[in-house]
Amino acid sequence: MPAPLDEFPIHQTPLSMSRVVTSDKNFYDRSYFNALDQGSLGSDDTVFLVSGFGVYPNLGVTDAFAVARRGDTQWAVRFSDALEERSLDLKVGDGYRIEVVEPLQKLRVICEGDDADGLGFDLTWEGSCPAVQEQPHLLTNGLRPQIDASRFAQTGTWSGVLSLGGDDVTVTPDTWMGSRDRSWGIRGVGDPDPAGRLADQVSEGFWWLYVPLRFVGFSVIVIMQESPDGFRTLNDATRVWDDGRIEQLGWPRVEFKYESGTRRALSATINMTASDGSPVVVEVTPRTGIALHVGGGYGGDPEWSHGQWRGRNWSERSVYDLTDPAVAGRIPFGVSDFAASATCNGIPGAGLFEHASLGRHDPTGFADWSSVAP
């Protein structure tokens, strides 16, 4: 049967828009957002928000999540529903929706709150610079792609109202900023695949760095992925000027300072080269962090994962005390996103710091899954 999207001249295969070109269950199409108050970075009252929306055509599922942190409390809300006809109506049940006001520039994201202690928001995104296409992302296990995706990213500002734990926070674009990305392709979603032969090819490690930052007049977006021996399998660094210019930056080299006894980065220095050969030095200091696998559905979350079938119009809300040993004990074993302050050649800015160092990584001296910084 045709889908509503079939009315538009956007086909790229001889299929209805209700289908994707692959039958791989792990095909996904996802939006990710974060929001932070740049003016309060480093204070105990900093609020940091991460949210996302996904469609999984071969699983027949659509879902969304939002996670926010203030102090030692983390709020999470998850929504899931059956994916019916694919259309331009981006929503999950009655609880979450995205309105595309101006493609690639302005969006409205709405998460319905449920009670005085929960999380909800009505926020409008405005891009500060053009959305930039990132390098294709490919990660294989043997011959099989674990990730085979396209992405674009953008920095911008937020306005609206964020309700958190009974308080309404007014969000204004003079201080509230963040980044977003759109990605689609193959990535592990839903219930795990049968182990099969690949169970004998145990991964030695995973190393990842994603840093989209906004400064006055420009943004810097760096994305890197390395094998356990340090071979770089994804390398992309751009400076995106607010006037539309996109400048490719030379090979990024990163130096970390880790907290002793952990793999939590206290700071990072990224050295790059501009198109004219001059140095571009970005200093990043992570501040408030959100554990994406504590209520957000990312790898290692015991409560829910993206693309998992939970029934029609399903939703769930949780509040976590990050000082609870049962919660704190699992935070190091997943990926956390951090609101971060930064400088670029001395110019102040802010944005997202996302770093995963799991298992072996020779360049930083981590020998195995149990290794930590001295």
C-alpha positions in Angstrom: 0.0 0.0 0.0 1.2 3.5 -0.7 2.3 5.7 2.2 1.6 9.5 2.6 5.2 10.2 1.8 4.7 8.7 -1.6 2.9 11.8 -2.7 6.2 13.7 -2.6 8.9 13.4 -5.3 11.5 12.1 -2.8 11.9 8.5 -3.8 15.5 7.1 -4.1 14.6 3.4 -4.8 11.8 1.6 -6.7 10.0 1.1 -3.3 7.2 2.8 -1.5 8.4 5.2 1.2 6.8 2.8 3.7 9.9 0.5 3.1 13.6 1.0 3.3 16.1 -0.5 0.8 17.5 -3.1 3.3 15.6 -5.7 5.3 18.1 -5.5 8.2 16.2 -5.2 11.4 18.7 -2.7 12.7 17.8 0.1 10.1 17.1 3.3 12.1 16.3 7.0 11.5 17.0 9.1 14.5 17.2 12.7 15.8 19.3 13.7 18.8 19.3 17.0 20.8 21.0 18.5 23.8 20.3 21.8 25.6 22.4 23.6 28.3 22.5 26.9 30.0 25.9 28.3 29.1 25.6 31.0 31.8 25.4 28.4 34.6 28.0 25.9 33.5 30.0 24.7 36.5 27.5 25.6 39.1 25.6 23.1 41.3 22.3 24.2 39.8 23.3 23.6 36.1 20.5 21.9 34.1 21.5 19.7 31.2 19.0 18.0 28.8 19.4 15.3 26.2 16.5 14.0 24.0 16.0 11.9 20.9 13.4 10.5 18.5 13.7 7.4 16.4 11.9 5.4 13.7 12.7 1.7 13.1 10.8 0.7 9.9 11.7 -3.0 9.9 10.7 -3.4 13.5 7.5 -1.4 13.2 8.4 0.8 16.1 8.9 4.5 16.8 10.1 5.9 20.1 11.5 8.9 21.9 13.3 9.7 25.2 14.3 12.7 27.3 16.8 12.7 30.1 17.7 15.8 32.3 20.0 16.3 35.2 20.3 18.9 37.9 22.6 18.4 40.8 22.7 14.7 41.7 19.2 13.9 40.3 18.5 12.6 36.8 15.0 12.5 35.3 14.1 10.2 32.4 11.0 9.7 30.3 10.5 7.2 27.5 7.8 6.8 24.9 7.2 4.0 22.4 4.5 3.2 19.9 3.7 1.2 16.8 5.0 2.7 13.6 2.1 2.9 11.2 2.2 4.8 7.9 5.4 6.8 7.5 4.6 10.4 7.1 5.8 13.9 8.0 4.0 13.7 11.4 6.9 13.2 13.8 5.4 12.0 17.0 5.3 9.1 19.4 1.8 8.5 20.9 0.4 11.5 22.7 3.6 12.4 24.6 6.3 13.5 22.2 6.5 15.3 18.9 8.8 17.3 16.7 7.5 20.1 14.4 9.8 21.0 11.5 9.1 24.8 11.3 12.0 25.4 8.8 14.0 22.4 7.5 17.6 22.4 8.6 17.1 25.6 10.6 14.1 25.7 13.0 12.4 22.9 15.0 9.9 22.7 17.8 10.3 19.8 20.2 7.5 19.0 22.7 7.6 16.4 25.5 4.5 16.3 27.6 5.0 16.3 31.4 2.8 14.1 33.6 3.0 15.5 37.1 4.7 18.1 39.4 7.8 15.9 39.9 8.4 14.9 36.3 10.1 16.1 33.1 8.5 18.0 30.2 9.2 20.8 27.8 8.1 22.9 24.9 11.3 24.1 23.2 12.2 25.7 19.9 15.5 25.1 18.2 17.2 27.8 16.0 20.3 26.8 14.1 23.3 29.1 14.6 25.2 27.9 11.6 24.3 25.6 8.6 23.8 21.9 9.2 27.0 20.1 8.2 27.3 16.6 6.7 29.7 14.5 8.7 31.8 11.7 7.2 30.1 8.3 6.7 30.2 6.2 9.9 31.2 2.5 9.4 32.1 0.1 12.1 32.3 -3.7 11.4 32.5 -6.8 13.4 34.3 -9.2 11.1 32.6 -8.6 7.8 29.2 -7.5 9.2 28.5 -3.8 9.7 27.6 -2.9 13.2 27.2 0.7 12.2 26.8 2.0 8.6 25.2 5.4 8.8 25.0 8.9 7.5 24.9 11.9 9.8 24.6 15.7 9.8 25.1 18.0 12.8 24.4 21.6 13.8 24.8 23.9 16.7 22.1 26.4 17.8 20.1 28.0 20.5 16.9 27.1 22.4 13.9 29.0 23.7 10.7 28.0 25.5 9.9 26.3 28.9 11.5 23.3 30.6 9.6 21.7 33.5 11.8 19.8 35.8 11.0 18.4 39.3 8.1 20.8 39.8 10.0 23.9 38.6 9.4 25.7 35.3 12.7 27.0 33.8 12.4 29.8 31.3 14.8 28.9 28.4 16.1 31.9 26.4 18.4 31.9 23.4 20.8 34.4 24.9 22.2 31.7 27.2 20.6 28.4 26.2 22.4 26.6 23.5 23.3 23.1 22.3 23.7 20.8 19.3 21.7 18.3 17.4 22.4 15.5 14.9 20.4 13.5 12.5 21.6 10.0 11.5 20.2 7.1 9.6 21.3 3.7 8.5 22.4 0.5 10.3 22.9 0.5 14.1 22.1 -2.0 16.7 18.5 -1.4 17.8 15.7 -3.4 19.4 16.3 -6.8 21.0 19.8 -8.2 20.4 20.6 -10.3 17.4 21.3 -14.0 17.9 25.0 -14.3 18.8 25.9 -16.9 16.2 29.5 -17.1 15.1 30.2 -13.4 15.9 30.0 -14.3 19.6 33.5 -15.8 19.2 34.8 -12.4 18.0 34.7 -10.6 21.2 35.4 -6.9 20.9 38.7 -5.7 22.5 37.4 -2.2 23.0 35.6 0.9 21.7 37.0 4.4 21.6 35.0 7.4 20.5 35.0 11.2 20.7 32.3 13.6 19.6 32.6 17.3 20.3 30.3 19.9 18.7 31.0 23.3 20.2 29.7 26.8 19.5 31.7 30.0 19.7 31.0 33.6 18.7 30.8 33.6 14.9 31.6 29.9 14.3 31.2 26.3 15.5 33.7 23.5 15.6 32.5 19.9 15.2 34.9 17.0 15.8 34.1 13.3 15.5 36.7 10.6 15.9 36.6 6.8 16.3 39.6 4.5 16.8 40.4 0.8 17.0 42.1 -0.7 20.1 45.5 -0.3 18.4 44.7 3.4 17.7 43.9 3.1 14.0 41.4 5.8 13.2 38.3 4.5 11.5 36.4 7.8 11.6 38.1 11.2 11.4 36.1 14.4 10.7 36.8 18.0 11.9 35.2 21.1 10.6 34.8 24.8 11.5 31.4 26.0 10.4 31.1 29.8 10.2 27.8 31.5 10.9 27.9 33.0 7.4 27.7 29.6 5.8 31.4 28.9 5.1 32.5 25.3 6.0 36.3 24.8 6.6 37.9 21.4 6.9 40.4 21.3 9.7 43.5 19.2 9.6 44.0 15.9 11.4 42.9 16.3 15.0 45.2 15.1 17.8 43.7 14.9 21.2 45.3 14.8 24.7 43.2 13.8 27.7 43.6 14.4 31.4 41.7 11.6 33.2 40.5 11.5 36.8 42.7 9.0 38.7 41.2 5.6 39.1 38.6 6.1 36.3 38.2 6.8 32.6 36.4 10.0 33.2 38.0 12.9 31.2 38.6 16.0 33.3 39.8 17.9 30.2 40.8 17.5 26.6 43.0 19.5 24.2 42.3 19.0 20.5 45.1 20.3 18.2 44.1 20.9 14.6 45.3 22.9 11.6 43.3 25.5 9.7 43.1 25.6 5.9 45.9 28.3 5.8 48.2 26.1 8.0 47.7 28.0 11.2 47.0 26.1 14.5 43.5 25.6 15.8 43.6 24.6 19.5 40.4 23.7 21.3 40.4 23.2 25.1 37.4 21.4 26.5 36.3 21.1 30.1 33.4 18.7 30.8 31.0 19.9 33.4 27.5 18.4 34.2 27.1 14.9 32.7 24.2 12.6 31.8 24.6 8.9 31.8 22.8 7.9 28.6 22.4 4.3 29.8 20.5 5.4 33.0 17.0 5.9 31.6 18.1 7.0 28.1 18.0 3.7 26.4 21.6 3.6 25.1 23.9 0.5 25.4 23.9 -1.0 28.8 20.5 0.4 30.0 18.8 -2.4 31.8 15.4 -0.8 31.7 14.8 -0.1 28.0 16.6 0.2 24.7 15.9 2.1 21.4 13.6 0.2 19.0 12.4 -2.3 21.6 8.7 -3.2 21.3 6.8 -2.2 24.4 3.3 -2.1 23.1 1.1 0.7 21.7 1.3 4.2 23.3 3.7 3.0 26.0 5.4 5.5 28.3 7.5 5.3 31.4 9.1 7.8 33.8 11.9 7.5 36.3 13.8 9.6 38.7 17.4 8.6 39.7 19.5 9.5 42.6 23.0 9.5 41.1 24.6 9.1 44.6 22.7 5.8 45.1 25.4 3.0 44.9 23.2 0.9 42.7 23.1 3.7 40.1 26.5 5.2 40.6 28.1 1.7 40.2 26.9 1.3 36.7 27.7 4.8 35.3 31.3 4.0 34.3 30.2 1.1 32.1 28.4 3.2 29.5 28.6 6.5 27.6 27.9 9.8 29.3 27.2 13.1 27.6 28.7 16.3 29.2 27.8 19.9 29.0 31.2 21.5 28.5 32.9 24.8 28.5 35.6 25.4 25.9 37.9 27.8 24.2 39.1 27.9 20.6 42.4 29.8 20.3 41.4 31.6 23.4 37.8 32.4 22.3 35.3 31.2 24.8 32.4 28.8 23.9 30.4 25.8 25.0 28.8 22.7 23.8 28.8 18.9 24.1 31.6 16.6 25.2 30.9 12.9 24.4 33.7 10.5 25.0 33.7 6.7 25.3 36.9 4.7 26.2 35.9 1.1 26.8 38.3 -1.8 26.8 41.8 -1.7 25.2 43.1 1.5 23.7 46.9 1.5 23.1 47.4 5.3 22.6 46.1 6.2 26.0 47.6 3.2 27.7 44.5 1.3 28.6 45.3 -2.4 28.3 42.0 -4.1 28.8 38.4 -3.6 30.1 39.6 -3.2 33.7 42.3 -0.6 33.1 41.9 2.9 34.5 44.0 6.1 34.7 46.8 6.1 37.3 
